[in-house]
Amino acid sequence: TPDWAASVWLSAEAGALAVVVVNDLPDDGPVQPAFRMGLFGAPAPPIPAFMVGGRDGEVLRSAAKATAPSPFQVVVRSIRTGGVPILPKTVGTASGDGPAPPPWPLVLRVPQDVAQAWSLVETVHRAAPSAELAAALDVLAQRMGLPEKRIWLTRRLQRFHRGDTDSDEPVEPQLAFVECDREGDQLQQLRKQFAEKTGLAAADITGEFEVRFREESSVGSAVVREWMDILAQQAFLPPAHRLLISYDGGITFLPDPAAPFLNPHWKNDFEMLGRLLGLALWHQVTLDLPIHPYVCELLLHFGTDDVDIGDDDDDDDDDDDDYDDKEHGLDNHTTAALPTSTNLERDSEKLKNIDPDLYKHKVQWLLANNVAELGYDLPFLDVLIDGGATLLTEKSKQLSTSLAEAIPVPVLPEVVAPKNILPGDEQAAEPLRLRPWQPNGVLVELVSGGEDVEVTEENKPIFVGRLLNWRLRGSLKGPLVAMVRGLRAVVPATVIAEARRMLSPSEMHGLLAGMRDIDVDNWEKNTRLAGGLTTCSQEVRWFWQTVKEWAVEGRQDRLQDLLQFATGSRRVPVGGFAQLVGFNGGKHLFTLAKGVHLSANSLPTSHACICTVDLPPWESLDAAKQKLLAASEVGRARFDEGLAAAAVQRNGDE
């Protein structure tokens, strides 16, 4: 059994006086966890126990097989006792008078594992629900910080997808493989995966997930992290793609309300976005794609078992809408799968957190002033696409136009309603193709026939309510349904329902996006030195002097590039650098190692899967600054071996 405590107890029950446990289990992250110490709060076994692994474990195993059934002696030495052998006195050997074994780890030295305690109580509570256990779950949840909640979520997902890891015949994880053309159209490549049900669209993306860039040899966890960031940056975030939109200058993003009206692939594109978010949670990757906390709130809500997330387009729940104007109801823009609000003030506050300008200049102003003071007629419409919003590059314009000519799509009217939404389920592996729209922009009806309904002092609360309902729910309905469908490929409804109880929307945002800015002091504090380096080593001092100068200059871009070079990711996980993720999702501190294989003129080299940078023996601070800047440029190029080689050549020439 992969549980030290259980092994020791079973040995004691079999009559053993002491036991040496050989740990030969690999640590493969969520796929196969390392050998466990034991359950949270487990009592100390009644006999001494020691764990041996690696080469010593193999020697011991071979000796046991060679001498069985004859007894043989094992002497265990501890660095805590200066190498003096430690054996139980009851064994009666010559060394039996030596020091006592160290204390049982679970009792004295290992911090309490709140996440595992919650999982155990939750398991009992599911089998035999009680108010006492429910209260205990709430208390334990309150004791968890976000890093612990991330551990809880990983364990919960592992339990769902892997089940009993102690099984004699574990199920072989499925392999999902991606071959990515770094210079190609990432959105088109993603659509090809969807059409072929490969890569991110594979039936099971919780098994082995491997990414290779075409004509490059790099593989591993860091390459997967890099690929996920490339998808975020090049497939989903470009404004020209009209998939995501930001109202705060690129700090956070929400689904673009125009997407269902413009993009023939919108349902599939958003489903792939949901799969990307799920894959990030599974691998504990912080994406360079900060989804707004309000979207996280809706994703958590969609995940409960009693919510219908079907994407039928004929829902009509106007009867439940307190803002409903019976004469001018807007069909299909609300759904029971989204939270309804009877509180204008609460919805206004939500909009303020999403789009402060719209809140200030329209909602707040209308509620505080007489409509007549506007000086113009205001219809029951909202802006869907700004006039002059031609964000496509010239190349994209030509491509979109040629595709539109090959597959004719009527120009979007200046005023649209739900009937103008595209099916969104095309599966051709084609590049971006958007429906053309009028250069003066596009407006959307907030009530049926809204173009002809004027806002008055009497009906302005209905207008404000309809505007809020559209912005907070109606415009997000279709994309969110598709995103949840994708998210559930990794995070099933049962786990999302539990996560809703455990995580706040802002915490879920933090799990997905990590921290935007890099705290250099926190970085230095959580750095390990290896290969003989110390804090006094000149290359270490020059490394931090350079990095701190970038921080003082406000060059977060350089810091992010350097972090990308070292770890494969540009963002710091929740909890700071102490929670840095390395191989297969496991925690791994940032490490500076002595580059014994490097010359004074070399660039530093990185082992991004284990968050390690090898530092050359630089001869001056100026040389260190020059080489670290070049390394950050390599980080911006990510794992592009061609660009990295060019950077090395360029610095070698200098």
C-alpha positions in Angstrom: 0.0 0.0 0.0 1.4 3.5 -0.8 1.0 4.6 2.8 3.9 4.4 5.3 1.7 4.3 8.4 -0.5 1.5 7.1 2.6 -0.5 6.1 4.1 -0.1 9.6 0.8 -1.0 11.4 0.4 -4.2 9.3 4.0 -5.2 10.1 3.4 -4.7 13.8 0.2 -6.8 13.7 2.2 -9.5 11.9 4.6 -9.6 14.9 7.5 -7.4 13.7 9.6 -5.6 16.3 10.8 -2.9 13.8 10.3 -2.3 10.1 12.2 -0.8 7.2 9.9 0.4 4.4 11.4 0.5 0.9 9.9 3.4 -1.1 10.1 2.6 -4.8 7.1 4.7 -6.0 7.7 7.6 -8.4 6.4 11.1 -7.8 4.5 11.9 -11.0 2.3 14.7 -9.6 -1.5 14.3 -10.0 -1.1 11.2 -12.2 0.7 9.1 -9.5 1.4 10.8 -6.1 4.6 10.1 -4.1 4.6 7.6 -1.2 2.3 9.0 1.5 3.4 9.4 5.1 -0.1 8.4 6.3 -3.6 9.8 7.0 -4.0 13.2 8.7 -3.8 12.7 12.5 -2.7 9.1 12.3 -1.3 7.8 15.6 2.3 6.7 15.9 2.8 3.0 15.1 3.8 0.9 18.1 7.2 -0.1 16.6 10.1 1.8 15.2 9.9 2.4 11.4 12.3 3.7 8.8 11.9 4.6 5.2 14.6 3.8 2.6 14.5 4.8 -1.1 16.7 5.2 -4.1 19.9 3.1 -4.4 19.8 2.1 -0.7 16.3 0.8 -1.2 17.4 -1.4 -4.1 20.4 -2.8 -2.2 18.2 -3.6 0.7 15.5 -5.2 -1.5 18.2 -7.4 -3.3 19.7 -8.5 0.1 16.3 -9.4 1.5 15.6 -11.6 -1.6 19.0 -13.2 -1.6 19.0 -14.2 2.1 15.3 -15.1 2.6 14.1 -16.9 4.6 17.3 -16.5 6.7 17.4 -13.4 8.9 19.9 -10.6 8.3 20.8 -7.4 10.2 20.0 -3.9 9.0 21.8 -1.0 10.7 20.0 2.4 10.3 22.0 5.5 10.9 20.5 9.0 11.4 22.1 12.3 10.6 20.3 13.6 13.7 22.4 11.4 15.9 25.7 12.0 14.2 25.6 8.7 12.3 25.3 6.6 15.5 23.2 3.4 14.7 19.6 3.6 16.0 17.8 0.3 16.7 15.1 -0.6 19.2 16.4 -2.0 22.4 13.9 -4.8 22.2 15.7 -6.3 19.3 18.6 -7.2 21.6 21.5 -6.4 19.3 24.8 -4.9 20.3 23.6 -1.6 19.2 20.4 -1.8 21.0 21.6 0.8 23.6 21.9 3.5 21.0 19.7 6.6 20.7 16.0 6.2 20.3 14.5 6.7 16.8 13.4 10.2 15.8 9.7 11.0 16.7 6.9 9.9 14.5 6.7 12.6 11.8 2.9 12.9 11.8 2.9 13.6 15.5 5.5 16.3 16.0 7.3 17.6 12.9 4.8 17.6 10.0 2.4 20.6 9.9 -1.2 19.8 10.0 -2.7 19.1 6.5 -5.9 21.0 6.6 -6.7 20.2 2.9 -6.4 16.4 3.6 -8.4 16.8 6.8 -11.2 18.4 4.9 -11.2 15.6 2.3 -11.5 13.0 5.1 -14.3 14.7 6.9 -16.1 15.3 3.6 -15.8 11.6 2.7 -17.4 10.6 6.0 -20.0 13.4 5.6 -21.0 12.1 2.2 -21.5 8.6 3.6 -23.3 9.7 6.7 -24.4 13.4 6.6 -24.7 15.3 9.8 -24.9 18.9 11.0 -21.8 18.4 13.1 -19.7 17.2 10.2 -21.0 20.0 8.0 -20.0 22.6 10.6 -16.5 20.9 10.8 -16.2 21.3 7.0 -17.0 25.0 7.2 -14.4 25.4 10.0 -11.7 23.6 8.1 -12.5 25.6 4.9 -12.1 28.8 6.8 -8.6 27.6 8.0 -7.4 27.1 4.5 -5.4 29.7 2.6 -5.6 29.8 -1.2 -2.4 27.6 -1.6 -4.1 24.9 0.6 -7.3 25.2 -1.4 -5.3 24.6 -4.6 -3.9 21.4 -3.0 -7.5 20.4 -2.0 -8.7 21.0 -5.6 -5.9 18.9 -7.1 -6.5 16.1 -4.7 -10.2 16.2 -5.3 -9.7 16.1 -9.1 -7.2 13.3 -8.7 -9.7 11.3 -6.6 -12.3 11.7 -9.3 -10.2 10.9 -12.3 -7.8 8.3 -10.8 -10.1 6.8 -8.1 -8.2 4.2 -5.9 -4.5 4.7 -6.6 -3.8 1.7 -4.4 -5.4 -0.6 -7.0 -3.3 -3.6 -8.0 -4.2 -2.9 -11.6 -4.3 0.9 -12.1 -5.9 2.2 -15.3 -3.3 3.3 -17.8 -3.8 7.1 -18.3 -4.7 8.1 -21.9 -2.2 10.2 -23.9 -3.3 13.5 -25.4 -0.7 14.8 -27.9 -0.3 18.2 -29.5 2.1 19.2 -32.2 2.1 22.9 -32.4 3.4 25.1 -35.2 4.9 28.0 -33.3 4.6 30.3 -36.3 1.2 29.1 -37.4 -2.3 30.4 -36.6 -3.0 29.2 -33.1 -6.8 29.6 -33.3 -6.9 27.6 -36.5 -4.7 24.8 -35.0 -7.1 24.8 -32.0 -10.1 24.4 -34.3 -8.3 21.5 -36.1 -7.9 19.8 -32.7 -11.6 20.3 -32.0 -12.6 18.9 -35.4 -10.3 15.9 -35.0 -11.0 15.4 -31.3 -7.3 15.4 -30.6 -5.0 17.4 -28.3 -7.0 19.8 -26.1 -10.2 18.3 -27.6 -9.3 14.7 -26.8 -11.8 12.6 -25.0 -9.6 12.5 -21.9 -7.1 15.3 -21.2 -6.4 14.3 -17.6 -4.0 11.6 -18.5 -0.5 12.1 -20.1 -0.5 15.4 -21.9 2.4 16.0 -24.2 3.2 19.1 -26.3 5.9 19.4 -29.0 6.6 22.3 -31.1 7.2 21.5 -34.7 10.9 21.0 -35.6 11.9 21.5 -31.9 13.0 18.8 -29.5 12.0 20.3 -26.1 9.3 18.4 -24.2 8.1 18.3 -20.6 6.0 20.3 -18.1 7.5 23.7 -19.0 6.7 23.2 -22.7 3.1 22.4 -21.8 2.9 25.6 -19.7 4.4 27.6 -22.5 2.0 26.2 -25.0 -1.0 27.0 -22.8 0.2 30.6 -22.5 0.7 30.9 -26.3 -2.9 29.7 -26.7 -4.1 32.3 -24.2 -2.2 35.1 -25.8 -2.6 34.3 -29.5 -5.9 32.4 -29.8 -8.1 34.0 -27.2 -6.8 37.4 -26.1 -6.3 39.3 -29.4 -9.0 42.0 -29.7 -9.3 41.2 -33.4 -10.7 37.7 -32.6 -13.7 39.2 -30.8 -13.7 36.3 -28.2 -12.7 38.1 -25.1 -12.9 41.8 -24.1 -11.4 43.9 -21.3 -13.0 46.9 -19.7 -10.1 47.7 -17.4 -7.1 48.1 -19.8 -6.2 44.4 -20.1 -6.1 43.6 -16.4 -9.1 41.1 -16.6 -11.2 39.7 -19.5 -14.8 38.6 -20.1 -16.5 37.0 -23.1 -17.1 39.5 -25.8 -20.9 40.1 -26.2 -20.4 40.4 -29.9 -18.8 37.0 -30.4 -22.1 35.0 -30.9 -23.2 37.6 -33.5 -19.9 37.6 -35.5 -18.1 34.3 -35.1 -19.4 31.1 -36.8 -17.3 29.0 -34.5 -18.1 30.8 -31.2 -19.6 27.8 -29.3 -16.6 25.6 -30.1 -14.1 28.3 -29.5 -15.5 29.0 -26.0 -15.7 25.3 -25.3 -12.0 25.0 -26.0 -11.4 28.0 -23.7 -13.2 26.1 -20.9 -11.0 23.0 -21.6 -7.9 25.2 -21.4 -9.0 26.6 -18.0 -9.7 23.0 -16.8 -6.3 21.8 -18.0 -4.7 24.7 -16.2 -6.4 23.7 -12.9 -5.4 20.1 -13.4 -1.8 20.9 -14.0 -1.7 23.8 -11.4 -0.6 26.2 -14.1 -1.1 29.9 -13.8 -2.3 31.2 -17.2 -1.5 34.5 -18.7 -5.2 34.9 -19.2 -6.8 36.7 -16.3 -10.5 35.8 -16.5 -12.6 38.3 -14.5 -13.8 37.2 -11.1 -17.4 37.7 -12.1 -17.0 35.2 -14.9 -15.5 32.8 -12.3 -18.6 33.4 -10.2 -20.8 32.4 -13.1 -18.6 29.3 -13.8 -18.9 28.2 -10.2 -22.7 28.7 -10.3 -23.1 26.8 -13.6 -21.3 23.8 -12.0 -24.0 22.9 -9.4 -25.9 19.7 -10.1 -29.4 21.3 -10.0 -28.6 23.8 -12.8 -29.5 23.2 -16.4 -26.6 24.4 -18.6 -28.3 23.3 -21.8 -27.7 25.7 -24.6 -31.2 25.7 -26.0 -32.1 29.1 -27.4 -35.8 29.1 -26.7 -35.6 29.7 -23.0 -37.9 32.4 -21.7 -38.0 33.1 -18.1 -39.3 36.7 -18.2 -41.7 35.7 -15.5 -38.8 35.4 -13.1 -37.3 38.7 -14.1 -38.3 41.6 -11.8 -37.2 44.1 -14.4 -39.7 42.6 -16.9 -41.8 45.1 -18.9 -44.7 42.9 -20.0 -45.2 45.0 -23.1 -41.6 45.0 -24.2 -40.1 41.7 -22.9 -36.8 40.6 -24.4 -36.9 36.9 -25.2 -33.9 34.6 -24.9 -31.6 37.0 -23.0 -32.0 35.4 -19.6 -32.0 31.9 -18.5 -32.6 29.9 -15.3 -29.1 28.7 -15.5 -27.8 32.2 -14.7 -28.4 33.9 -11.3 -31.3 36.4 -11.4 -31.3 39.6 -9.3 -34.1 41.5 -7.7 -31.8 44.2 -6.5 -30.8 47.0 -8.8 -28.2 48.2 -6.3 -26.5 44.8 -6.2 -26.4 44.5 -10.0 -25.2 48.1 -10.3 -22.3 47.3 -7.9 -21.4 44.2 -10.0 -21.4 46.3 -13.2 -19.3 48.9 -11.5 -16.6 46.3 -10.8 -16.7 45.2 -14.4 -17.1 48.4 -16.5 -16.8 51.4 -14.2 -17.2 53.8 -17.1 -20.5 52.4 -18.2 -21.7 52.4 -14.6 -20.7 56.0 -14.0 -21.9 57.6 -17.3 -25.1 55.6 -17.9 -26.4 53.6 -14.9 -25.4 56.0 -12.1 -26.2 59.1 -14.1 -29.7 57.9 -15.2 -30.7 56.9 -11.7 -29.5 60.2 -10.3 -30.8 62.6 -13.0 -33.9 63.4 -15.0 -33.8 61.7 -18.4 -34.9 65.0 -20.0 -31.4 66.4 -19.1 -29.8 64.1 -21.7 -30.8 66.4 -24.5 -31.5 63.5 -26.9 -33.8 60.5 -27.2 -32.4 57.3 -25.7 -33.9 54.1 -27.0 -33.9 50.7 -25.3 -30.6 49.7 -27.0 -27.0 49.0 -25.8 -23.8 49.3 -27.8 -22.6 45.9 -29.1 -19.8 47.1 -31.3 -18.4 50.6 -31.2 -18.4 52.6 -34.4 -15.1 52.4 -36.2 -14.1 49.3 -34.3 -12.0 47.8 -37.0 -9.5 45.9 -35.0 -8.6 43.4 -37.7 -5.1 43.6 -39.1 -4.9 44.2 -42.9 -4.0 40.5 -43.4 -6.9 39.3 -41.2 -9.3 41.6 -43.1 -8.3 40.1 -46.4 -8.5 36.6 -45.1 -11.9 37.2 -43.4 -13.2 38.9 -46.6 -12.1 36.0 -48.8 -13.6 33.4 -46.5 -16.8 35.4 -46.3 -17.0 35.5 -50.1 -16.4 31.7 -50.2 -19.0 31.1 -47.4 -21.4 34.0 -47.8 -22.7 35.5 -44.5 -25.0 38.5 -44.5 -23.7 41.8 -43.0 -24.8 42.3 -39.4 -27.5 44.9 -39.2 -27.0 48.1 -37.3 -29.6 47.0 -34.7 -29.6 43.3 -33.7 -31.7 40.9 -31.6 -31.2 37.3 -30.4 -32.4 36.1 -33.8 -29.2 37.4 -35.3 -27.0 35.2 -33.2 -25.1 32.6 -35.3 -25.4 28.9 -34.6 -21.7 28.9 -33.6 -21.1 25.2 -34.2 -19.0 25.2 -37.4 -16.2 22.7 -37.1 -14.0 23.4 -40.1 -10.3 23.9 -39.2 -10.2 27.4 -40.7 -8.6 30.6 -39.5 -10.5 33.6 -38.1 -13.6 34.5 -40.1 -15.9 37.1 -38.7 -19.3 38.2 -40.0 -19.0 41.7 -41.5 -20.6 44.6 -39.7 -21.6 48.2 -40.4 -18.8 50.8 -40.0 -21.0 52.9 -37.8 -21.2 50.2 -35.2 -23.9 47.8 -34.0 -26.5 48.2 -31.3 -28.5 45.4 -29.5 -32.1 45.5 -28.4 -32.8 45.4 -24.7 -36.5 44.8 -25.2 -38.3 43.5 -28.3 -38.5 46.4 -30.7 -36.2 48.5 -28.5 -35.2 50.7 -31.3 -38.6 52.3 -31.2 -39.0 52.4 -27.4 -37.9 55.6 -25.8 -36.5 55.8 -22.3 -38.6 58.1 -20.1 -38.4 59.1 -16.5 -41.2 56.6 -15.8 -39.6 53.6 -17.4 -35.9 54.3 -16.8 -35.7 51.8 -13.9 -36.8 49.2 -16.4 -34.2 50.4 -18.9 -31.5 50.3 -16.3 -32.6 46.8 -15.2 -32.6 45.5 -18.7 -29.2 47.0 -19.4 -27.8 45.4 -16.2 -29.5 42.1 -17.0 -28.0 42.1 -20.5 -24.5 43.0 -19.5 -24.4 40.7 -16.5 -26.2 37.7 -17.8 -27.8 37.8 -21.2 -24.7 38.8 -23.2 -22.7 36.1 -21.3 -25.1 33.2 -21.5 -24.1 31.4 -24.6 -20.3 31.7 -24.2 -20.6 30.6 -20.5 -22.6 27.6 -21.4 -19.9 26.5 -23.9 -17.1 27.3 -21.4 -18.7 25.2 -18.7 -19.1 22.3 -21.2 -15.4 22.5 -21.8 -14.5 23.0 -18.2 -16.4 19.8 -17.2 -14.0 17.8 -19.3 -11.6 18.2 -16.4 -13.7 19.5 -13.5 -16.9 17.6 -13.2 -20.2 19.1 -11.9 -19.8 17.4 -8.5 -16.3 18.9 -8.0 -17.5 22.3 -9.2 -20.3 22.2 -6.7 -17.9 21.5 -3.9 -15.5 24.1 -5.2 -18.4 26.7 -5.1 -18.6 26.0 -1.3 -14.8 26.2 -0.9 -13.7 29.0 -3.3 -14.8 32.6 -3.7 -14.9 33.9 -7.3 -11.8 36.0 -6.6 -10.0 32.9 -5.3 -10.9 31.0 -8.4 -9.5 33.9 -10.4 -6.3 33.6 -8.4 -6.0 29.9 -9.0 -6.3 30.4 -12.8 -4.3 33.6 -13.2 -2.0 33.8 -10.2 -0.4 37.2 -9.5 0.1 39.8 -12.1 3.1 41.6 -10.7 6.4 40.0 -9.5 7.6 40.7 -6.0 11.4 40.5 -6.2 11.8 40.3 -2.4 9.5 37.4 -2.3 11.3 35.8 -5.2 14.7 36.1 -3.5 13.3 34.9 -0.1 12.0 31.7 -1.8 15.1 30.8 -3.8 17.3 27.7 -3.2 21.0 27.7 -4.0 22.7 24.6 -5.4 26.0 23.4 -6.8 28.1 25.2 -4.2 26.5 28.6 -4.6 25.9 30.7 -1.5 24.3 34.1 -0.9 27.9 35.5 -0.9 28.7 34.1 -4.4 29.4 37.0 -6.8 27.2 35.6 -9.5 24.3 35.3 -7.0 24.8 38.8 -5.8 25.0 40.1 -9.4 21.9 38.2 -10.3 19.8 39.8 -7.6 21.3 43.2 -8.1 20.3 43.1 -11.8 16.8 41.8 -11.1 16.2 44.4 -8.3 17.3 47.2 -10.6 14.6 46.1 -13.1 12.1 46.1 -10.4 13.0 49.7 -9.3 12.8 50.8 -13.0 9.3 49.3 -13.1 10.3 46.8 -15.8 7.8 44.1 -14.9 8.0 43.0 -18.6 11.7 42.0 -18.1 10.9 40.3 -14.8 8.1 38.3 -16.5 10.4 37.4 -19.4 13.1 36.2 -17.0 10.5 34.2 -15.1 9.3 32.7 -18.4 12.9 31.7 -19.2 13.3 30.0 -15.8 9.9 28.3 -15.4 7.9 28.4 -18.6 5.3 30.7 -17.1 5.1 34.5 -16.9 2.9 34.7 -13.8 3.5 33.8 -10.1 1.0 31.3 -8.5 -1.1 32.2 -5.6 1.0 32.2 -2.4 3.9 33.7 -4.2 7.2 32.0 -5.1 6.9 29.5 -2.3 4.2 27.9 -4.4 6.1 27.8 -7.6 5.1 24.8 -9.8 7.7 22.6 -11.4 7.7 19.1 -12.9 4.2 17.5 -13.4 2.5 20.1 -11.2 4.6 19.5 -8.1 5.9 22.4 -6.0 9.5 23.3 -6.7 11.4 26.3 -5.4 13.2 28.6 -7.8 16.8 27.4 -7.8 20.1 29.1 -8.8 22.8 26.5 -9.5 26.5 26.9 -10.3 27.0 26.5 -14.0 30.1 24.4 -13.8 29.7 23.5 -17.5 29.5 27.2 -18.6 32.2 29.7 -19.5 32.4 33.3 -18.4 30.9 34.4 -21.7 28.0 32.1 -21.6 24.3 32.9 -21.2 22.7 31.3 -18.2 20.9 28.1 -19.0 17.5 27.1 -17.6 15.8 23.8 -16.7 12.3 25.2 -16.7 10.6 21.9 -15.7 12.4 22.2 -12.3 12.5 26.0 -12.1 16.3 26.1 -12.1 18.8 28.5 -13.7 22.5 27.7 -14.0 24.6 30.8 -13.6 27.9 31.2 -15.5 31.1 32.4 -13.7 30.7 36.0 -14.9 33.7 38.2 -14.5 31.9 41.5 -14.0 28.5 43.1 -13.1 28.2 44.5 -16.5 28.6 41.1 -18.1 26.0 39.7 -15.7 23.5 42.4 -16.7 24.1 41.9 -20.4 23.7 38.1 -20.2 20.6 38.3 -18.0 19.0 40.7 -20.3 19.7 38.4 -23.2 18.2 35.5 -21.1 15.0 37.6 -20.6 14.8 38.0 -24.4 15.1 34.3 -24.8 12.3 34.0 -22.2 10.2 36.3 -24.4 11.0 33.9 -27.3 10.0 31.1 -24.9 11.2 27.6 -26.1 11.7 28.7 -29.7 15.0 27.0 -30.2 15.7 29.1 -33.4 15.3 32.4 -31.6 17.2 31.2 -28.6 20.1 30.1 -30.7 20.1 33.5 -32.4 20.2 35.2 -29.0 23.1 33.0 -27.9 25.0 33.7 -31.2 24.3 37.4 -30.9 25.7 37.6 -27.4 28.6 35.4 -28.3 29.4 37.9 -31.1 29.3 40.7 -28.6 
